[in-house]
């Protein structure tokens, strides 16, 4: 699926939560962003955008509430692993938005809230598990993204 625009690797590295801008970041810049760490406050921002409780988001990501709270209080950045998990959610939101932009009517569509709702629904393709239960690993996030892509193509309903 084509991406409408790409933020080049030479762009300044900072986490931009608005409209899942991280989805359009060049892969090299995305890796650099993961390595430098995104602000711990990104978890709360993502939770608010998704309309998902912070507790549910942390649980889906497999992140410790105490650790994230401490890092937020200290205005610290997330570790590489934590950053990658959070950016995986952002990637999923970006994929959904791109799907709607490409195939549907994006007017009034809120990809972040749609993803939060979809993640909480058990899927037969996951043996009745929710997609949210797979979001704590990179491989799980890839699997969830593949399920979304298959649903767009009609390969899986």
C-alpha positions as CSV (number, residue, x, y, z in Angstrom):
1,X,0.0,0.0,0.0
2,X,1.6,3.3,-1.0
3,X,2.3,6.0,1.5
4,X,1.1,9.4,0.6
5,X,4.3,11.2,1.7
6,X,7.5,10.3,3.4
7,X,9.4,12.4,5.9
8,X,13.0,12.1,4.9
9,X,15.8,10.7,7.1
10,X,17.3,14.2,7.2
11,X,14.3,15.7,9.0
12,X,14.9,16.6,12.6
13,X,14.2,13.7,14.9
14,X,11.3,14.4,17.3
15,X,8.3,12.4,18.2
16,X,5.2,13.8,16.5
17,X,2.0,12.2,17.8
18,X,-0.4,14.3,15.8
19,X,-2.2,12.3,13.1
20,X,0.3,9.5,13.4
21,X,3.0,11.5,11.6
22,X,5.5,8.8,12.6
23,X,3.9,6.5,10.1
24,X,5.4,8.6,7.3
25,X,8.9,8.8,8.7
26,X,11.7,7.3,6.5
27,X,12.7,3.9,8.0
28,X,16.2,5.2,8.8
29,X,14.8,8.2,10.7
30,X,12.3,5.9,12.4
31,X,15.2,3.7,13.6
32,X,17.1,6.7,14.8
33,X,14.0,7.9,16.7
34,X,13.6,4.5,18.4
35,X,17.3,4.5,19.3
36,X,17.1,8.0,20.9
37,X,13.8,7.1,22.6
38,X,10.5,8.9,22.5
39,X,9.2,10.9,25.4
40,X,7.4,8.9,28.1
41,X,4.6,11.4,27.8
42,X,3.8,9.9,24.4
43,X,2.0,7.0,26.2
44,X,-0.5,9.4,27.8
45,X,-0.9,11.3,24.5
46,X,-1.5,8.1,22.5
47,X,-4.0,6.9,25.1
48,X,-6.0,10.1,24.9
49,X,-5.9,10.2,21.1
50,X,-7.2,6.6,21.0
51,X,-9.8,7.1,23.7
52,X,-8.3,4.1,25.4
53,X,-7.5,4.0,29.1
54,X,-3.9,4.4,29.8
55,X,-4.0,1.1,31.8
56,X,-5.4,-0.8,28.8
57,X,-2.8,0.7,26.5
58,X,0.1,-0.2,28.9
59,X,-1.3,-3.7,29.3
60,X,-1.5,-4.1,25.5
61,X,2.1,-2.9,25.2
62,X,3.3,-5.0,28.0
63,X,4.7,-2.0,29.8
64,X,5.0,-1.4,33.5
65,X,2.7,1.4,34.8
66,X,5.2,2.2,37.6
67,X,8.1,2.5,35.1
68,X,6.2,4.6,32.6
69,X,4.8,6.9,35.4
70,X,8.4,7.4,36.8
71,X,9.7,8.2,33.3
72,X,6.8,10.7,32.7
73,X,7.5,12.3,36.1
74,X,11.2,12.7,35.3
75,X,10.4,13.9,31.7
76,X,12.6,10.9,30.5
77,X,12.5,9.1,27.3
78,X,11.4,5.5,26.8
79,X,13.9,2.7,26.2
80,X,14.4,1.4,22.6
81,X,12.1,-1.5,23.3
82,X,9.4,0.7,24.9
83,X,9.7,3.2,22.1
84,X,9.4,0.6,19.4
85,X,6.2,-0.8,21.0
86,X,4.6,2.6,21.2
87,X,5.6,3.4,17.6
88,X,4.1,0.1,16.6
89,X,0.7,1.4,17.7
90,X,1.3,4.6,15.8
91,X,2.2,2.6,12.7
92,X,-1.0,0.7,13.0
93,X,-3.0,3.9,13.2
94,X,-1.2,5.2,10.2
95,X,-1.9,2.0,8.2
96,X,-5.6,2.3,9.0
97,X,-5.7,6.0,8.0
98,X,-3.9,5.2,4.8
99,X,-6.4,2.4,4.1
100,X,-9.3,4.7,4.6
101,X,-7.6,7.5,2.5
102,X,-7.0,5.0,-0.3
103,X,-10.2,3.0,-0.2
104,X,-12.9,5.0,1.6
105,X,-14.2,8.3,2.7
106,X,-11.7,9.8,5.2
107,X,-14.0,12.8,6.2
108,X,-14.7,12.6,9.9
109,X,-12.9,9.2,10.3
110,X,-10.8,8.9,13.5
111,X,-8.2,6.2,12.8
112,X,-6.8,6.2,16.4
113,X,-10.2,5.6,18.0
114,X,-11.2,3.0,15.3
115,X,-7.9,1.1,16.0
116,X,-8.6,1.2,19.8
117,X,-12.1,-0.3,19.2
118,X,-10.8,-2.9,16.7
119,X,-8.0,-4.0,19.0
120,X,-10.4,-4.9,21.7
121,X,-12.5,-7.3,19.6
122,X,-11.8,-11.0,19.6
123,X,-10.8,-12.3,16.1
124,X,-11.3,-15.8,14.8
125,X,-8.0,-15.5,12.9
126,X,-6.3,-15.1,16.3
127,X,-8.1,-18.1,17.8
128,X,-10.6,-15.8,19.5
129,X,-7.9,-13.6,21.1
130,X,-7.9,-9.8,20.7
131,X,-5.4,-8.0,18.5
132,X,-4.5,-6.0,21.6
133,X,-3.1,-9.1,23.2
134,X,-0.5,-9.3,20.4
135,X,0.7,-5.7,20.5
136,X,3.4,-6.3,23.2
137,X,5.9,-7.8,20.7
138,X,7.2,-6.6,17.3
139,X,6.1,-9.9,15.7
140,X,2.6,-9.6,17.2
141,X,2.3,-6.1,15.8
142,X,3.4,-7.3,12.4
143,X,0.7,-10.1,12.5
144,X,-2.0,-7.6,13.5
145,X,-0.9,-5.3,10.7
146,X,-1.1,-8.2,8.2
147,X,-4.6,-9.0,9.4
148,X,-5.6,-5.4,8.7
149,X,-4.1,-5.6,5.2
150,X,-5.9,-8.8,4.5
151,X,-9.2,-7.4,5.5
152,X,-8.7,-4.5,3.1
153,X,-8.0,-6.8,0.2
154,X,-10.9,-9.0,1.1
155,X,-8.7,-12.0,1.8
156,X,-10.0,-12.2,5.4
157,X,-13.4,-10.9,6.6
